[in-house]
């Protein structure tokens, strides 16, 4: 491997909305500060994501001091939503996990999100990521927790692996869909300067001053086929991942990480393979 470095940092203040690129981020035990502390739920309390609502790709959330968000979408007036007071929680469901979260206090927030999707949804906030949701015990160490991310505190991808995947797409029957940008995979940390698929062999990695444990490869879903600029869907990358990157019945790209401590990561930081 050559000189590996952190090429970019991304957070998602509201789960399933467009990513926000940063020059630096504080890594907390449950993920980057401000990442996926908000999400949408349906009238049954289940998480709403781009899996069922690709239009969420068109909306953005700016992270505000104190943890609030400013929501925006084409053709819609922006809306500022403060962190709600933790006066009571509701039970929400993120796939197999049930978590306590706090609804946004302003009904305008729920109305804004519902109008965007054309269906009733509610906006909720994770008030206490240190205790609310443990990492999947099959892959966790004692006491590890996660925000409202799909399952793990951080997702890492590499530019070399994306280049390799795009080469596979270019040689396949859906070549017209490529090359795909990295935002299809919604990572937190993007690393350059590695060999393709090198991340498959890592157990621990140091990014700047933060050491992270590699928990498992990231299984990919239909969200990766969603153009993050238009919300249109295609066949790739799932078609090519299905032919070349199938592991234990999952189509994989990138690695799920758990921080082993707090610290700040910055674009340009060196990336060192610990083991």
Secondary structure, 3 states (H helix, E strand, C coil): CCCCEEEEEEECCECCCCCEEECEEEEECCEECCCCCEEEECCCCEEECCCCCHHHHHCEEEECHHHCEEEEECCEEEEEECCCCCCCCEEEEECCEEEEEEECCCHHHHHHHHHHHCCCCEEEECCCCCCCCECCCCCCCCCCECCCCCCCCEEEEEHHHHHHHHHHHHCCCCHHHCCCCHHHHCCCEEEECCCCCHHHHCCEEEECCEEEEEEEEEECCHHHHECCCCCCECCCCHHHHHHHCEECCEEEEEEEEEECCCEEEECCCEEEECC
